[in-house]
Amino acid sequence: MKRFFQVFILFLVVISCTKNNDPVVPANTTEKLTIFILNDIHGQIDNFAKVKYLVDQEKTKTNVLLTSAGDIFSGNPIVDNYPEKGYPIIDLMNRVGFDVSVIGNHEFDYGEVNLKDRMEQASFEWICANVQTDNSVIPQPKPYTTIAVNNLKITFLGLVETDGKENATIPSTHPWRVQNLSFKRPENVVGDFANIKQTENADLLIALTHIGYSKSGGRLGDYQLATDFPFFDLIIGGHSHSKIDEVVNGIPIYQAGSYLNHIGKIELEISDKKVKNINYQLIDLNTLTDKDPEINNLINVYNDAPYFKEVVGFSEINHSRYQVGNFTADALRKQMNVDIAFQNTGGVRANLDLGDITTKEIFNILPFNNAAVTYNMSVADIKNFLRGSRAGLYYSGVSIKIKNSDIEITDLNGNVIPDATVLKVGVNDYIPAVYDSYFPTTKIVSSQTDAATVISFLKEKNNRVNYAGSQNYFKF
């Protein structure tokens, strides 16, 4: 009887020291957990049926979590130009069974209202510790979330990069699309969460980041995070599109490439709130054949939208990215009826193959839904922009060269255009948003995006494309 009361009292002590919603795990018990990781998917959906199959098979064996390290959007017109922008990929992620995603910089590309809709559509948790949405329609994401999976509690802290603009603290997205949001640099907030593993009574604390692998100049990448803030059990990262499997300062760091070509599989043994054993495997999804049939059928439905198959022109050669940049600048100038047009190199995202040109191909080339904008600028102002921004740009309508260590702009007949001459300048609105100090406040914003403008040019003015000898690129 005495032995019974000793055991009973010990049981009461254990119960009284445990939160009502916390699992009771005996000391020294080893629990297993598999975490599947994806990052920088950028709208690619074709391999989600394989992801679903993999995850479901693993769930028959052990505890499983499925995570995204950001940049779900921007990179596939099927997703980016769906009537409800981004809807297809969130629909698929819900059905595949994602548990959590950090907000990546390209999650802001569709604008605030669209991100609000996609966050509300998602059945998984969005996290980000260094964004404030009080003045926006976007719901405030939690800085971290704790997910219980059987006997384990796993806490994820989210961080997004803020390197989007030299004179502002914003992610690498269109600045006009985050005007109502405020951001803090990740290195200035992460220290506030040093004790959340203890306060959450979590078995693991994981940084789920979209900050890139390594940075310089006091900025925070995953490498610096492990070095300067070593209170994480592991780091799952994104943004640099890398395949990472490294240990820094005793902390494992993982990235799984990009574009849904690979998925990372982290197998963990956990005991006494520590990782006792860890194994990582990078799986090439393109080599797998097993698929979930329901998800595969849904992917086919999304990919088969007739709008994206419309033929709008013909490419007479295989065009490189450089040649495509020259073509888009030319198409923008002629369709916008301006004197000079600029196209930023980062805005051109695909080559153009020989043969029929479909709307999907143009959306692949110009995926960011930037508006076409017209300004009146003097040649002197244009030169000031080129000097000061040092941006690499494709251009159309003039010739731009370096002469005597300065910029010379001539017309197509070789005549120098005086600095005082005012020209109509056509650009996508990302360029003046990033380099706002060089552009006037007065502008004409087209109702069409840059991609729609190029499609209209092909339909209405010239549907044959051949830029074999194009050389219109300038960087000061």
C-alpha positions in Angstrom: 0.0 0.0 0.0 2.8 2.4 0.8 4.4 1.7 -2.6 1.0 2.5 -4.3 0.8 5.9 -2.6 4.3 6.8 -3.6 3.5 6.1 -7.2 0.2 7.9 -7.0 1.9 11.1 -5.5 4.6 11.0 -8.2 1.8 10.8 -10.9 0.1 13.9 -9.4 3.4 15.8 -9.4 3.9 15.1 -13.1 0.4 16.1 -14.0 0.5 19.4 -12.0 3.8 20.4 -13.8 2.4 19.8 -17.3 0.3 22.3 -19.3 -3.2 21.0 -20.2 -2.4 20.9 -23.9 1.2 19.6 -23.6 2.0 16.0 -24.4 3.4 14.0 -21.5 6.6 12.4 -22.6 8.6 10.3 -20.2 12.2 11.3 -19.7 14.8 9.7 -22.0 12.1 8.6 -24.4 13.3 8.8 -28.1 10.7 10.1 -30.6 11.1 10.1 -34.4 10.1 12.8 -36.7 10.4 13.4 -40.5 10.3 16.9 -41.8 9.9 17.4 -45.6 11.2 20.7 -46.8 10.5 22.8 -49.9 11.7 26.3 -50.8 11.4 28.7 -53.7 8.7 26.8 -55.5 7.9 29.9 -57.6 4.5 28.6 -58.8 5.7 25.3 -60.2 3.0 22.7 -59.6 3.8 19.7 -61.8 5.5 17.6 -59.1 3.0 18.1 -56.3 1.3 14.7 -57.0 4.7 13.1 -56.2 5.1 15.2 -53.0 1.7 14.0 -51.9 2.6 10.4 -52.5 5.9 10.7 -50.6 4.4 12.5 -47.6 1.5 10.0 -47.3 3.8 7.0 -47.5 6.0 8.5 -44.8 3.0 9.1 -42.5 2.3 5.4 -42.4 5.7 5.0 -40.7 6.3 7.9 -38.4 5.5 11.5 -37.4 5.6 13.9 -40.4 5.6 17.6 -41.0 5.7 19.4 -44.4 7.2 22.9 -44.6 7.7 25.7 -47.1 10.6 28.2 -46.7 8.9 30.8 -48.9 8.5 32.2 -52.4 5.5 30.1 -53.3 4.5 32.6 -56.0 5.9 34.2 -59.2 7.3 32.0 -61.9 4.5 30.1 -63.5 1.7 31.8 -65.4 -0.7 29.0 -64.6 -0.5 30.3 -61.0 0.5 33.9 -61.4 -2.2 34.8 -64.1 -5.0 32.6 -62.8 -8.2 34.8 -62.4 -7.6 34.6 -58.6 -3.8 35.1 -58.6 -2.0 32.3 -56.8 -5.1 30.3 -56.1 -4.0 27.0 -57.8 -0.8 26.6 -55.8 -2.5 27.3 -52.4 -5.3 24.8 -53.4 -2.7 22.2 -54.1 -0.6 22.9 -51.0 -3.8 22.5 -48.9 -4.6 19.2 -50.4 -1.0 17.9 -50.2 -1.0 18.7 -46.5 1.5 21.5 -45.8 1.8 22.5 -42.1 3.6 25.8 -42.2 5.2 28.4 -44.5 7.3 31.4 -43.9 6.3 34.4 -46.0 8.9 34.9 -48.8 9.6 38.2 -50.7 7.7 37.1 -53.8 4.5 36.4 -51.7 4.0 40.2 -52.0 4.2 40.3 -55.8 0.5 40.1 -56.4 -0.3 43.0 -54.1 -1.9 43.2 -50.6 -5.4 42.2 -51.5 -4.3 39.1 -53.3 -2.0 38.1 -50.5 -4.8 38.5 -48.0 -7.0 36.3 -50.1 -4.3 33.6 -50.4 -3.5 33.7 -46.7 -7.2 33.2 -45.9 -7.5 30.4 -48.4 -4.6 28.5 -46.9 -5.2 25.8 -44.3 -1.6 25.9 -43.2 0.0 28.5 -40.9 1.9 31.5 -42.3 4.7 32.9 -40.1 7.0 35.9 -40.2 8.5 37.7 -37.2 9.7 40.9 -39.0 6.7 42.2 -40.8 3.9 44.4 -39.4 0.6 44.6 -41.2 -1.4 47.0 -39.0 -2.1 49.5 -41.9 -2.8 46.8 -44.4 -5.6 44.4 -45.3 -3.1 41.6 -44.9 -3.8 39.6 -41.7 -0.9 39.8 -39.3 1.1 36.6 -39.4 2.3 35.1 -36.2 6.1 35.4 -35.6 6.2 31.7 -34.8 3.9 28.8 -34.4 4.2 25.6 -32.4 2.9 22.4 -34.0 2.0 19.3 -31.9 2.6 16.0 -33.7 1.7 13.1 -31.4 4.2 13.3 -28.5 6.2 16.2 -29.9 5.9 19.9 -30.0 7.9 21.7 -32.7 8.2 25.5 -32.8 9.0 27.3 -36.1 10.2 31.0 -36.2 9.7 32.8 -39.5 12.0 35.5 -41.0 12.0 37.2 -44.4 14.8 39.1 -46.1 14.7 42.9 -46.3 17.2 43.7 -49.0 14.8 44.9 -51.7 15.8 48.6 -51.9 18.9 50.6 -51.0 17.1 53.3 -49.2 14.3 51.3 -47.5 13.8 48.2 -45.4 11.6 46.0 -47.6 11.8 42.6 -49.2 12.9 42.1 -52.8 9.5 42.8 -54.4 7.8 45.6 -56.1 8.1 48.5 -53.6 4.6 49.9 -54.5 3.1 46.6 -53.4 4.3 46.8 -49.8 3.6 50.5 -49.1 1.2 49.8 -46.3 3.5 47.3 -44.6 6.5 47.9 -42.3 9.5 45.6 -41.9 12.4 45.2 -39.5 15.7 43.7 -40.5 15.8 40.1 -39.4 19.0 40.6 -37.4 17.2 43.2 -35.3 14.4 41.0 -34.2 15.6 37.4 -34.0 17.2 37.9 -30.6 13.8 38.7 -29.1 12.9 35.0 -29.5 15.8 33.4 -27.7 13.6 31.9 -25.1 10.6 30.7 -27.0 11.7 27.1 -26.9 11.3 27.2 -23.2 8.2 29.3 -23.1 6.5 27.0 -25.6 7.8 23.9 -23.8 8.9 22.8 -27.3 11.0 19.7 -28.1 12.7 21.6 -31.0 13.1 25.2 -32.1 13.5 25.5 -35.9 14.2 28.7 -37.9 12.1 28.6 -41.0 13.7 31.4 -43.0 13.6 33.2 -46.3 16.8 35.3 -45.9 19.3 33.4 -48.0 22.3 31.3 -47.0 25.0 33.9 -46.3 25.2 37.7 -46.3 27.8 40.4 -45.7 27.8 43.9 -44.3 26.0 43.0 -41.1 23.1 41.5 -42.8 21.6 38.1 -41.7 21.7 34.9 -43.7 21.3 31.4 -42.4 25.1 31.1 -41.9 25.1 34.3 -39.8 22.0 33.2 -38.0 23.6 30.0 -36.8 26.8 31.8 -35.9 25.3 34.8 -34.0 22.1 33.3 -32.6 22.9 29.7 -31.8 19.7 28.9 -29.9 18.0 27.0 -32.8 18.1 23.2 -33.2 18.2 23.5 -37.0 17.6 26.0 -39.8 15.4 25.4 -42.8 16.1 28.1 -45.4 15.2 29.6 -48.7 15.7 32.6 -51.0 19.1 31.7 -52.4 17.8 28.7 -54.4 20.5 26.5 -53.1 21.0 22.9 -52.2 22.3 23.2 -48.7 23.2 20.4 -46.3 25.7 21.9 -43.8 26.4 22.2 -40.1 27.4 25.7 -38.9 28.2 26.3 -35.2 26.7 22.9 -34.4 23.4 23.8 -36.1 22.3 21.9 -39.3 21.2 24.1 -42.2 19.1 22.9 -45.1 17.8 24.2 -48.4 16.2 22.0 -51.1 17.0 23.9 -54.3 14.1 25.5 -56.2 11.2 25.2 -58.6 9.9 22.0 -57.0 12.6 20.0 -58.6 13.8 18.5 -55.3 12.4 17.9 -51.8 14.4 17.6 -48.7 13.7 14.9 -46.2 15.1 15.4 -42.6 14.8 12.3 -40.4 15.2 13.1 -36.7 15.5 11.2 -33.4 14.6 13.5 -30.5 15.1 12.9 -26.8 15.1 15.3 -23.8 14.3 18.2 -26.2 17.5 17.6 -28.2 18.3 16.1 -31.6 20.0 12.8 -30.8 20.4 11.7 -34.4 19.7 13.4 -37.8 19.8 12.1 -41.4 19.1 14.2 -44.5 18.2 13.2 -48.0 17.7 15.4 -51.1 15.2 13.7 -53.3 15.1 14.5 -57.0 11.3 14.6 -57.7 11.8 14.5 -61.5 13.2 10.9 -61.2 10.2 9.6 -59.2 7.2 8.0 -60.9 4.7 7.3 -58.1 2.0 10.0 -57.9 -1.2 10.7 -56.0 -3.9 10.3 -58.7 -6.3 12.9 -57.3 -3.6 15.6 -57.1 -2.3 14.6 -60.5 -5.7 15.0 -62.1 -6.1 18.5 -60.5 -2.7 19.6 -61.8 -3.8 18.6 -65.3 -7.0 20.6 -65.0 -5.0 23.7 -64.0 -2.4 23.2 -66.7 -5.0 22.7 -69.4 -6.6 26.2 -69.2 -7.2 27.3 -72.9 -6.3 30.9 -72.3 -2.6 30.0 -71.9 -2.5 28.1 -75.2 -3.5 31.0 -77.5 -1.0 31.5 -80.3 -0.1 35.2 -80.6 3.0 35.2 -82.7 5.9 33.3 -84.3 9.6 33.2 -83.2 11.9 32.8 -86.2 14.9 31.7 -84.1 15.7 30.4 -80.7 16.1 33.6 -78.7 18.5 33.9 -75.7 17.5 35.9 -72.6 19.5 38.8 -73.9 17.7 38.8 -77.3 14.3 38.5 -75.5 15.2 41.6 -73.4 15.7 43.5 -76.6 12.5 42.3 -78.1 10.4 43.2 -75.0 11.9 46.7 -74.9 11.1 47.2 -78.6 7.5 45.8 -78.2 6.9 48.1 -75.2 8.2 51.2 -77.0 6.1 50.6 -80.1 2.9 49.5 -78.3 3.1 52.4 -75.7 4.0 54.9 -78.5 7.0 56.4 -76.7 10.4 57.6 -77.8 12.5 55.3 -75.6 11.7 52.2 -73.6 13.7 50.4 -70.9 13.4 46.8 -69.7 15.3 45.7 -66.6 17.3 42.5 -67.0 15.8 40.9 -63.8 12.3 41.3 -65.2 13.0 39.0 -68.2 12.7 35.4 -66.8 12.7 33.1 -69.8 14.1 32.4 -73.3 11.9 32.3 -76.4 12.1 29.2 -78.5 11.7 28.8 -82.3 8.1 28.4 -83.4 4.7 29.5 -82.3 4.5 32.0 -79.4 1.7 31.4 -76.9 0.4 33.7 -74.2 1.9 31.3 -71.6 5.4 32.0 -73.1 5.0 35.7 -72.8 3.8 35.4 -69.2 6.8 33.2 -68.5 9.1 35.9 -69.9 7.4 38.7 -68.0 5.8 37.0 -64.9 5.5 39.8 -62.4 2.4 41.6 -63.6 4.1 45.0 -63.6 2.1 47.9 -65.1 3.4 49.7 -68.2 4.1 53.4 -67.2 5.0 56.5 -69.3 7.0 59.5 -68.1 8.2 62.7 -69.8 11.9 63.1 -69.0 14.7 65.2 -70.4 17.8 63.5 -71.9 19.7 64.9 -68.9 17.3 63.2 -66.5 17.7 59.9 -68.4 21.4 60.1 -68.2 21.2 60.9 -64.5 19.1 57.8 -64.0 21.6 55.6 -65.9 24.6 57.0 -64.0 23.1 56.9 -60.6 21.2 53.6 -60.7 24.0 51.7 -62.6 21.2 49.3 -63.6 21.6 46.9 -66.4 18.9 47.7 -68.9 17.7 46.6 -72.3 16.5 49.6 -74.3 14.8 50.6 -77.6 14.3 53.8 -79.7 17.8 55.3 -79.4 21.5 54.4 -79.1 23.2 54.7 -75.8 27.0 54.6 -75.5 29.9 55.6 -73.3 31.9 58.4 -74.8 34.7 60.3 -73.1 33.8 58.7 -69.7 30.2 60.0 -70.0 26.9 58.9 -71.6 26.0 59.8 -75.2 22.4 59.3 -76.4 21.8 59.5 -80.2 18.7 58.9 -82.3 18.5 56.0 -84.7 20.2 58.1 -87.4 23.2 58.7 -85.2 22.4 62.3 -84.3 23.3 63.3 -80.7 20.1 64.2 -78.8 20.7 67.4 -76.7 20.3 67.1 -72.9 17.4 69.6 -72.8 15.3 67.5 -75.2 12.3 65.9 -73.5 11.4 62.4 -74.5 8.5 60.1 -73.7 9.9 57.2 -71.7 8.1 53.8 -71.3 9.0 51.4 -68.5 7.5 48.7 -66.4 6.6 50.2 -63.0 9.1 48.2 -61.1 11.9 50.3 -62.4 10.7 53.7 -61.1 9.5 52.0 -57.9 13.0 50.9 -57.1 14.8 53.9 -58.5 12.2 56.5 -57.5 14.6 59.3 -56.9 15.4 59.5 -60.6 11.8 59.7 -61.9 9.3 62.5 -61.9 6.2 62.2 -59.8 3.8 62.7 -62.7 3.2 59.6 -64.8 0.7 57.8 -66.9 -0.1 54.3 -65.7 -1.5 51.9 -68.3 -4.3 49.6 -67.6 -2.2 46.8 -69.1 0.7 45.0 -67.6 4.0 44.7 -69.4 3.2 41.2 -70.5 -0.3 42.2 -71.7 1.3 45.1 -73.6 3.7 42.7 -75.4 0.9 40.4 -76.2 -1.1 43.3 -77.7 1.9 44.3 -79.8 2.2 40.8 -81.2 -1.5 40.7 -82.0 -1.8 44.2 -83.4 1.5 45.3 -84.9 4.0 42.5 -85.6 3.6 38.9 -84.8 7.0 37.8 -86.3 10.0 38.0 -83.9 13.6 37.8 -84.9 16.3 39.6 -82.8 19.3 37.7 -84.0 21.5 40.7 -84.2 20.2 42.8 -81.3 22.7 44.6 -79.1 20.7 47.2 -77.2 21.9 46.8 -73.6 23.5 49.4 -71.4 25.0 49.5 -67.9 27.0 52.5 -66.7 
